[in-house]
Amino acid sequence: MTDYPKYTHAKPYAIENRTWVDNPVTVAPAWCSVDLRDGNQSLPNPLTPAAKLEYFQMLCEMGFKHIEIAFPSASQDDFDFCRKLIDENLIPDDVFIMGLVQCREHLIARTFEAFEGLPRGIVHAYVATSDLHMKQVFNLTREQTIEAAVKSVKQIRELADAHGGDIRFEFSPEEFTDTDLDFALEICEAVFEAWGKATVDKPLIFNLPATVERRPPTHYADMIELFCRRFSQRDKIVVSLHAHNDQGMAVAASELALQAGADRVEGTLFGHGERTGNVDIVTLAGNLLSRGVKTGLDLSHLDTIAATVRRLTGMDIYYRAPYAGEYVFTAFSGSHQDAIRKGMSIRDTAGERFGMGWKVPYLHIDPADVGREYKDLIRINSQSGKGGVAWVLEQEYGLELPKAMHPQVGRAVQGKSDELHRELRNDEVHDVFQAEFVNPAGPYTLVGYWPRPDNTNPTEIHGEVRLEANGKSTVLEADGNGPIDAFVQAMRMVDDHPFELLDYHEQAVGQGADAQAIAYVPLKFADGQTLWGVGVDTNIDQAAVKAIVAALNRKA
């Protein structure tokens, strides 16, 4: 009894020596897309014939071998689409198209009219088997339901024999998870006998749907295991799943049911379908991929697939939907960004360190496996940290910032995001870097610097600096033990802030005539503050002195 008697717990089935808990999925199921039927019928604006064809061809390219294309007896559009695929020879040789039909004589006949000339196909018949449907919707007894199903199966068998092509059969006891399991087995055994054509090579498909999700995933798995154990000729049937997502657990239910012995999964890309939708095949297949299972589906261009589905259906995909959502491989948080950046930098050592090819913090699969670019992993807003900013500048612009410089750059970018109250685009991050560290406003503009070796001592450099200082042209001359030291000595003559050059880091960007040198320079001032400047030039010494000027301008 529950505290809220309007609802109650679904009664579980007693199962001894349950095995599915310890059976990981190691082989991918057969996949059946129902996008063009179950998904299409739930769209506010169903697919046009042209859109349906484009969608069908995309599914074939992804690797689906079973595609439920229509309810041919339900509408002229569905009938015509089926005919188009057959008449224009648009079905690949290894693909079975499937048509759904109720167990009603005239609808079955119409379905076979649509299938005329089809070389390979599946007729998918269904009848409601839950007491809820039999009693409240159709006013039928269990015996009458079995009789109707058997009669329809015999009709389908006769028409399949006369057809001449490879016509397979699928049967669904609709609302399987709301059906008494003993009765579900009874009607499926009767259907199997009536079909009379099932073999190991050409098995009968029993689709056991969670038509409306009323049970937890563990119940579905128990029912599937019991069905597989108790069906008389298990080797001559395919046990197929068709989970809906009313309670948000269709993926979990399907995974557990696969562990329980199911062979096949029906669903839609991104879970489109009636009410809350069907099981999301992209998520389910992605999960199996993340566990090392070869799925048989090509998800390597998932962004393109998602864009096509959006365009054709008019239905959006949640931006945090697993694998396909815009943000699913994106970190905004500073701590997450730092961990991802560090993990990505040593990802090639995952095999040695963890015994597997991929192990990166916060990323359970390699985004590249679903066609995502690494540069999109980190995006910048006011919550982002220094590591994330450094990642964006490295991935997008090839800038290898010294680690000690990260905090200053991070604060500058975070400040800009705070000011704008929004995420920054990558080009805006780069603009902040340029404005704050490469070309900061200040009193100094470097006109030119000419370092010349001493005539007698080549290690001594005479430096001449031409400078605009506070709007006045200035020429400075100083000596040093190298070009950079000579420049520092010259700038100490004009700058009011005593400083020392701590170090400098250099980097080459590009190759050949287009190569540029980048210098990252920290200056420590008498008040203890250290400021970084950046210079860019074709000559590394000139880049370094530009960086010094930038740092001095930041202090001014």
VOBABA-559782 format. One record per residue (C-alpha): residue in one letter; z, x, y. Coordinates in steps of 0.25 Angstrom, whole numbers. Layout:
<sites>
[site A, [Z, X, Y]]
...
</sites>
This chain:
<sites>
[site M, [0, 0, 0]]
[site T, [-4, 5, 14]]
[site D, [4, 3, 27]]
[site Y, [-9, -4, 32]]
[site P, [-12, -14, 21]]
[site K, [-26, -17, 27]]
[site Y, [-31, -5, 19]]
[site T, [-26, 2, 7]]
[site H, [-29, 15, -1]]
[site A, [-41, 15, -11]]
[site K, [-36, 15, -25]]
[site P, [-39, 29, -31]]
[site Y, [-45, 30, -45]]
[site A, [-36, 36, -56]]
[site I, [-42, 49, -60]]
[site E, [-37, 59, -70]]
[site N, [-40, 74, -70]]
[site R, [-47, 73, -57]]
[site T, [-57, 85, -56]]
[site W, [-64, 84, -43]]
[site V, [-53, 90, -35]]
[site D, [-56, 104, -41]]
[site N, [-71, 102, -42]]
[site P, [-78, 109, -29]]
[site V, [-92, 105, -26]]
[site T, [-100, 117, -30]]
[site V, [-114, 110, -31]]
[site A, [-120, 102, -21]]
[site P, [-123, 87, -24]]
[site A, [-136, 81, -24]]
[site W, [-138, 76, -9]]
[site C, [-144, 62, -6]]
[site S, [-146, 59, 9]]
[site V, [-145, 44, 13]]
[site D, [-148, 47, 27]]
[site L, [-161, 39, 27]]
[site R, [-154, 27, 21]]
[site D, [-139, 26, 22]]
[site G, [-139, 34, 35]]
[site N, [-151, 27, 41]]
[site Q, [-146, 13, 38]]
[site S, [-134, 17, 47]]
[site L, [-141, 21, 59]]
[site P, [-142, 12, 71]]
[site N, [-156, 15, 72]]
[site P, [-162, 18, 58]]
[site L, [-172, 30, 56]]
[site T, [-186, 28, 60]]
[site P, [-196, 31, 49]]
[site A, [-200, 44, 55]]
[site A, [-185, 48, 57]]
[site K, [-183, 44, 43]]
[site L, [-194, 53, 38]]
[site E, [-189, 65, 46]]
[site Y, [-175, 63, 41]]
[site F, [-180, 62, 27]]
[site Q, [-188, 75, 28]]
[site M, [-176, 82, 34]]
[site L, [-167, 77, 22]]
[site C, [-177, 83, 13]]
[site E, [-178, 96, 20]]
[site M, [-162, 97, 19]]
[site G, [-163, 96, 4]]
[site F, [-160, 82, 1]]
[site K, [-166, 78, -13]]
[site H, [-161, 63, -13]]
[site I, [-164, 55, 0]]
[site E, [-161, 40, 1]]
[site I, [-172, 37, 11]]
[site A, [-170, 22, 12]]
[site F, [-166, 8, 7]]
[site P, [-181, 4, 4]]
[site S, [-178, -10, 1]]
[site A, [-170, -13, 13]]
[site S, [-180, -11, 24]]
[site Q, [-195, -9, 27]]
[site D, [-192, 4, 34]]
[site D, [-185, 10, 22]]
[site F, [-196, 5, 13]]
[site D, [-207, 11, 22]]
[site F, [-200, 25, 23]]
[site C, [-198, 26, 8]]
[site R, [-213, 23, 7]]
[site K, [-217, 33, 17]]
[site L, [-210, 44, 10]]
[site I, [-217, 41, -3]]
[site D, [-230, 37, 2]]
[site E, [-231, 50, 11]]
[site N, [-225, 59, 0]]
[site L, [-214, 63, 10]]
[site I, [-203, 65, -1]]
[site P, [-201, 80, -6]]
[site D, [-203, 82, -21]]
[site D, [-188, 84, -24]]
[site V, [-183, 73, -15]]
[site F, [-179, 59, -21]]
[site I, [-179, 48, -11]]
[site M, [-169, 37, -13]]
[site G, [-169, 22, -9]]
[site L, [-157, 13, -9]]
[site V, [-157, -1, -15]]
[site Q, [-148, -12, -18]]
[site C, [-147, -17, -32]]
[site R, [-156, -29, -29]]
[site E, [-169, -32, -36]]
[site H, [-179, -34, -24]]
[site L, [-173, -22, -17]]
[site I, [-175, -13, -29]]
[site A, [-189, -17, -30]]
[site R, [-192, -14, -16]]
[site T, [-186, 0, -17]]
[site F, [-196, 3, -28]]
[site E, [-207, -2, -20]]
[site A, [-202, 8, -9]]
[site F, [-202, 19, -20]]
[site E, [-216, 17, -26]]
[site G, [-222, 30, -28]]
[site L, [-210, 38, -26]]
[site P, [-209, 50, -35]]
[site R, [-194, 52, -34]]
[site G, [-184, 43, -29]]
[site I, [-170, 37, -31]]
[site V, [-167, 22, -31]]
[site H, [-153, 20, -26]]
[site A, [-147, 6, -30]]
[site Y, [-133, 2, -26]]
[site V, [-124, -10, -28]]
[site A, [-110, -13, -22]]
[site T, [-99, -11, -33]]
[site S, [-86, -12, -25]]
[site D, [-79, -25, -27]]
[site L, [-79, -26, -12]]
[site H, [-94, -27, -12]]
[site M, [-96, -35, -25]]
[site K, [-86, -45, -21]]
[site Q, [-87, -47, -6]]
[site V, [-101, -43, -3]]
[site F, [-109, -47, -15]]
[site N, [-100, -56, -23]]
[site L, [-103, -49, -36]]
[site T, [-95, -46, -48]]
[site R, [-95, -32, -55]]
[site E, [-103, -37, -66]]
[site Q, [-113, -43, -57]]
[site T, [-114, -30, -49]]
[site I, [-117, -22, -62]]
[site E, [-127, -32, -66]]
[site A, [-135, -31, -53]]
[site A, [-134, -16, -53]]
[site V, [-139, -15, -67]]
[site K, [-151, -25, -64]]
[site S, [-155, -17, -52]]
[site V, [-154, -4, -60]]
[site K, [-163, -9, -71]]
[site Q, [-173, -14, -60]]
[site I, [-173, 0, -54]]
[site R, [-175, 7, -67]]
[site E, [-187, -2, -70]]
[site L, [-193, 1, -57]]
[site A, [-190, 16, -58]]
[site D, [-197, 17, -71]]
[site A, [-209, 10, -66]]
[site H, [-209, 18, -53]]
[site G, [-214, 31, -60]]
[site G, [-207, 41, -51]]
[site D, [-194, 48, -52]]
[site I, [-185, 37, -48]]
[site R, [-170, 39, -49]]
[site F, [-158, 29, -48]]
[site E, [-146, 29, -40]]
[site F, [-135, 18, -40]]
[site S, [-124, 16, -31]]
[site P, [-111, 8, -34]]
[site E, [-109, 5, -19]]
[site E, [-95, 7, -14]]
[site F, [-92, 15, -26]]
[site T, [-79, 20, -20]]
[site D, [-75, 5, -18]]
[site T, [-79, 1, -32]]
[site D, [-70, 1, -44]]
[site L, [-74, 14, -51]]
[site D, [-74, 7, -65]]
[site F, [-84, -3, -60]]
[site A, [-93, 8, -53]]
[site L, [-94, 15, -66]]
[site E, [-97, 2, -73]]
[site I, [-109, -1, -64]]
[site C, [-114, 13, -64]]
[site E, [-114, 14, -79]]
[site A, [-122, 1, -79]]
[site V, [-132, 6, -69]]
[site F, [-133, 19, -77]]
[site E, [-136, 11, -90]]
[site A, [-146, 2, -82]]
[site W, [-154, 14, -76]]
[site G, [-155, 20, -90]]
[site K, [-163, 32, -85]]
[site A, [-153, 42, -80]]
[site T, [-153, 56, -86]]
[site V, [-147, 69, -83]]
[site D, [-160, 73, -76]]
[site K, [-162, 60, -69]]
[site P, [-148, 54, -67]]
[site L, [-144, 41, -61]]
[site I, [-137, 43, -47]]
[site F, [-124, 35, -45]]
[site N, [-121, 35, -31]]
[site L, [-106, 32, -29]]
[site P, [-104, 29, -15]]
[site A, [-92, 28, -6]]
[site T, [-99, 18, 2]]
[site V, [-87, 15, 11]]
[site E, [-77, 26, 11]]
[site R, [-64, 19, 7]]
[site R, [-58, 30, -2]]
[site P, [-53, 44, 1]]
[site P, [-63, 55, -5]]
[site T, [-54, 58, -16]]
[site H, [-56, 44, -22]]
[site Y, [-71, 46, -21]]
[site A, [-70, 59, -29]]
[site D, [-61, 52, -39]]
[site M, [-71, 41, -41]]
[site I, [-83, 50, -43]]
[site E, [-75, 59, -53]]
[site L, [-71, 47, -61]]
[site F, [-86, 41, -60]]
[site C, [-91, 54, -65]]
[site R, [-81, 55, -76]]
[site R, [-83, 41, -81]]
[site F, [-98, 39, -80]]
[site S, [-104, 39, -94]]
[site Q, [-116, 48, -91]]
[site R, [-112, 57, -80]]
[site D, [-123, 67, -83]]
[site K, [-134, 56, -80]]
[site I, [-129, 52, -66]]
[site V, [-128, 58, -52]]
[site V, [-115, 54, -45]]
[site S, [-119, 52, -31]]
[site L, [-109, 51, -18]]
[site H, [-112, 42, -6]]
[site A, [-99, 43, 3]]
[site H, [-98, 36, 16]]
[site N, [-89, 41, 27]]
[site D, [-80, 29, 31]]
[site Q, [-67, 37, 30]]
[site G, [-74, 50, 35]]
[site M, [-72, 56, 21]]
[site A, [-86, 55, 15]]
[site V, [-89, 70, 14]]
[site A, [-75, 73, 8]]
[site A, [-77, 61, -2]]
[site S, [-91, 67, -6]]
[site E, [-86, 81, -8]]
[site L, [-75, 76, -17]]
[site A, [-84, 67, -25]]
[site L, [-93, 79, -27]]
[site Q, [-81, 86, -33]]
[site A, [-79, 74, -42]]
[site G, [-93, 75, -48]]
[site A, [-103, 68, -39]]
[site D, [-117, 74, -39]]
[site R, [-124, 69, -27]]
[site V, [-121, 65, -12]]
[site E, [-127, 54, -4]]
[site G, [-125, 55, 11]]
[site T, [-131, 57, 25]]
[site L, [-133, 69, 34]]
[site F, [-121, 69, 44]]
[site G, [-116, 56, 37]]
[site H, [-124, 45, 44]]
[site G, [-122, 32, 37]]
[site E, [-116, 18, 38]]
[site R, [-102, 17, 45]]
[site T, [-96, 31, 45]]
[site G, [-108, 37, 37]]
[site N, [-111, 43, 24]]
[site V, [-106, 56, 19]]
[site D, [-111, 68, 28]]
[site I, [-120, 76, 19]]
[site V, [-121, 87, 29]]
[site T, [-106, 89, 29]]
[site L, [-105, 87, 14]]
[site A, [-116, 97, 11]]
[site G, [-110, 107, 22]]
[site N, [-97, 106, 15]]
[site L, [-103, 110, 2]]
[site L, [-110, 121, 8]]
[site S, [-97, 126, 14]]
[site R, [-92, 127, 0]]
[site G, [-103, 135, -5]]
[site V, [-112, 124, -11]]
[site K, [-127, 124, -10]]
[site T, [-129, 111, -5]]
[site G, [-144, 109, -6]]
[site L, [-145, 104, 8]]
[site D, [-151, 112, 19]]
[site L, [-141, 111, 31]]
[site S, [-146, 124, 37]]
[site H, [-152, 117, 49]]
[site L, [-141, 106, 51]]
[site D, [-143, 106, 66]]
[site T, [-157, 102, 65]]
[site I, [-153, 91, 54]]
[site A, [-142, 86, 63]]
[site A, [-152, 85, 75]]
[site T, [-162, 78, 66]]
[site V, [-152, 68, 61]]
[site R, [-147, 65, 75]]
[site R, [-161, 63, 80]]
[site L, [-166, 54, 69]]
[site T, [-153, 45, 67]]
[site G, [-148, 45, 82]]
[site M, [-134, 48, 75]]
[site D, [-126, 59, 81]]
[site I, [-119, 69, 72]]
[site Y, [-104, 72, 76]]
[site Y, [-103, 85, 83]]
[site R, [-92, 90, 74]]
[site A, [-99, 84, 61]]
[site P, [-98, 95, 50]]
[site Y, [-109, 105, 50]]
[site A, [-119, 97, 59]]
[site G, [-110, 94, 71]]
[site E, [-112, 102, 84]]
[site Y, [-98, 108, 84]]
[site V, [-95, 110, 70]]
[site F, [-97, 125, 70]]
[site T, [-92, 126, 84]]
[site A, [-79, 132, 89]]
[site F, [-74, 129, 103]]
[site S, [-59, 134, 101]]
[site G, [-57, 148, 105]]
[site S, [-49, 151, 92]]
[site H, [-60, 145, 83]]
[site Q, [-71, 153, 91]]
[site D, [-63, 166, 89]]
[site A, [-62, 164, 74]]
[site I, [-76, 160, 72]]
[site R, [-81, 172, 81]]
[site K, [-73, 182, 73]]
[site G, [-77, 175, 59]]
[site M, [-91, 175, 63]]
[site S, [-91, 190, 66]]
[site I, [-87, 194, 52]]
[site R, [-93, 182, 44]]
[site D, [-101, 192, 36]]
[site T, [-88, 197, 30]]
[site A, [-84, 183, 24]]
[site G, [-89, 186, 10]]
[site E, [-81, 199, 9]]
[site R, [-68, 193, 16]]
[site F, [-68, 179, 10]]
[site G, [-78, 179, -2]]
[site M, [-88, 170, 5]]
[site G, [-100, 171, 14]]
[site W, [-94, 163, 25]]
[site K, [-80, 162, 31]]
[site V, [-78, 160, 46]]
[site P, [-67, 154, 53]]
[site Y, [-69, 139, 57]]
[site L, [-83, 139, 51]]
[site H, [-83, 134, 36]]
[site I, [-98, 136, 35]]
[site D, [-108, 145, 41]]
[site P, [-115, 137, 52]]
[site A, [-128, 144, 50]]
[site D, [-128, 137, 36]]
[site V, [-131, 124, 44]]
[site G, [-140, 130, 54]]
[site R, [-129, 132, 65]]
[site E, [-129, 145, 74]]
[site Y, [-117, 154, 75]]
[site K, [-118, 154, 90]]
[site D, [-114, 139, 90]]
[site L, [-101, 142, 83]]
[site I, [-93, 143, 96]]
[site R, [-94, 135, 109]]
[site I, [-87, 137, 122]]
[site N, [-77, 128, 129]]
[site S, [-63, 129, 136]]
[site Q, [-57, 130, 122]]
[site S, [-65, 142, 118]]
[site G, [-60, 156, 117]]
[site K, [-65, 170, 120]]
[site G, [-71, 172, 106]]
[site G, [-79, 160, 107]]
[site V, [-85, 164, 120]]
[site A, [-88, 178, 115]]
[site W, [-95, 172, 103]]
[site V, [-104, 164, 112]]
[site L, [-108, 176, 120]]
[site E, [-111, 184, 108]]
[site Q, [-118, 174, 100]]
[site E, [-127, 168, 111]]
[site Y, [-128, 180, 120]]
[site G, [-125, 192, 111]]
[site L, [-114, 197, 120]]
[site E, [-103, 205, 112]]
[site L, [-91, 204, 121]]
[site P, [-80, 214, 118]]
[site K, [-68, 207, 112]]
[site A, [-59, 211, 124]]
[site M, [-68, 203, 133]]
[site H, [-68, 190, 126]]
[site P, [-55, 184, 133]]
[site Q, [-61, 186, 147]]
[site V, [-75, 180, 143]]
[site G, [-68, 169, 136]]
[site R, [-59, 165, 148]]
[site A, [-71, 165, 157]]
[site V, [-79, 156, 148]]
[site Q, [-67, 147, 145]]
[site G, [-65, 145, 160]]
[site K, [-79, 141, 162]]
[site S, [-77, 130, 151]]
[site D, [-64, 126, 158]]
[site E, [-71, 125, 171]]
[site L, [-83, 116, 165]]
[site H, [-74, 108, 156]]
[site R, [-84, 109, 145]]
[site E, [-90, 118, 134]]
[site L, [-99, 130, 139]]
[site R, [-113, 132, 134]]
[site N, [-116, 146, 128]]
[site D, [-124, 149, 141]]
[site E, [-112, 145, 149]]
[site V, [-103, 155, 142]]
[site H, [-113, 166, 144]]
[site D, [-114, 162, 159]]
[site V, [-99, 163, 161]]
[site F, [-100, 177, 154]]
[site Q, [-111, 181, 163]]
[site A, [-104, 176, 176]]
[site E, [-90, 181, 172]]
[site F, [-93, 195, 166]]
[site V, [-107, 199, 168]]
[site N, [-110, 194, 183]]
[site P, [-96, 191, 189]]
[site A, [-96, 188, 203]]
[site G, [-89, 199, 211]]
[site P, [-90, 210, 222]]
[site Y, [-99, 219, 215]]
[site T, [-114, 219, 212]]
[site L, [-119, 232, 205]]
[site V, [-132, 236, 211]]
[site G, [-134, 248, 202]]
[site Y, [-128, 260, 195]]
[site W, [-134, 274, 193]]
[site P, [-126, 283, 184]]
[site R, [-131, 298, 185]]
[site P, [-127, 309, 176]]
[site D, [-122, 322, 183]]
[site N, [-132, 333, 184]]
[site T, [-122, 343, 177]]
[site N, [-113, 334, 169]]
[site P, [-120, 323, 162]]
[site T, [-107, 316, 158]]
[site E, [-104, 314, 173]]
[site I, [-111, 302, 179]]
[site H, [-113, 299, 194]]
[site G, [-113, 284, 196]]
[site E, [-120, 277, 208]]
[site V, [-116, 262, 210]]
[site R, [-123, 253, 219]]
[site L, [-115, 241, 221]]
[site E, [-113, 228, 229]]
[site A, [-98, 227, 232]]
[site N, [-94, 215, 240]]
[site G, [-108, 214, 246]]
[site K, [-109, 228, 250]]
[site S, [-118, 238, 244]]
[site T, [-110, 250, 239]]
[site V, [-114, 263, 232]]
[site L, [-104, 270, 223]]
[site E, [-105, 284, 217]]
[site A, [-95, 289, 206]]
[site D, [-95, 298, 195]]
[site G, [-90, 296, 180]]
[site N, [-91, 301, 166]]
[site G, [-101, 291, 163]]
[site P, [-109, 280, 169]]
[site I, [-98, 269, 168]]
[site D, [-87, 278, 172]]
[site A, [-95, 282, 185]]
[site F, [-97, 267, 188]]
[site V, [-83, 264, 186]]
[site Q, [-79, 275, 196]]
[site A, [-89, 270, 206]]
[site M, [-83, 255, 205]]
[site R, [-69, 260, 207]]
[site M, [-73, 264, 221]]
[site V, [-77, 250, 225]]
[site D, [-68, 241, 217]]
[site D, [-55, 237, 221]]
[site H, [-49, 235, 207]]
[site P, [-46, 248, 200]]
[site F, [-51, 247, 186]]
[site E, [-55, 254, 173]]
[site L, [-66, 253, 163]]
[site L, [-59, 250, 150]]
[site D, [-71, 250, 141]]
[site Y, [-85, 244, 139]]
[site H, [-92, 238, 128]]
[site E, [-107, 238, 127]]
[site Q, [-117, 229, 120]]
[site A, [-133, 229, 119]]
[site V, [-140, 216, 119]]
[site G, [-154, 215, 115]]
[site Q, [-164, 225, 110]]
[site G, [-175, 234, 116]]
[site A, [-179, 233, 131]]
[site D, [-171, 220, 132]]
[site A, [-158, 226, 127]]
[site Q, [-146, 225, 137]]
[site A, [-133, 232, 137]]
[site I, [-120, 224, 139]]
[site A, [-107, 230, 144]]
[site Y, [-93, 224, 143]]
[site V, [-83, 231, 152]]
[site P, [-68, 229, 154]]
[site L, [-62, 234, 167]]
[site K, [-47, 235, 168]]
[site F, [-41, 233, 182]]
[site A, [-29, 239, 188]]
[site D, [-22, 225, 187]]
[site G, [-24, 226, 172]]
[site Q, [-35, 216, 172]]
[site T, [-47, 219, 163]]
[site L, [-60, 212, 166]]
[site W, [-73, 213, 158]]
[site G, [-87, 214, 164]]
[site V, [-101, 214, 157]]
[site G, [-113, 221, 161]]
[site V, [-128, 219, 156]]
[site D, [-139, 230, 158]]
[site T, [-149, 237, 150]]
[site N, [-141, 250, 152]]
[site I, [-127, 250, 146]]
[site D, [-121, 258, 157]]
[site Q, [-127, 248, 168]]
[site A, [-121, 237, 159]]
[site A, [-107, 243, 160]]
[site V, [-107, 245, 175]]
[site K, [-111, 231, 177]]
[site A, [-100, 226, 168]]
[site I, [-90, 234, 176]]
[site V, [-95, 228, 189]]
[site A, [-94, 214, 182]]
[site A, [-79, 217, 178]]
[site L, [-76, 222, 193]]
[site N, [-82, 209, 198]]
[site R, [-74, 201, 189]]
[site K, [-61, 208, 195]]
[site A, [-65, 206, 209]]
</sites>
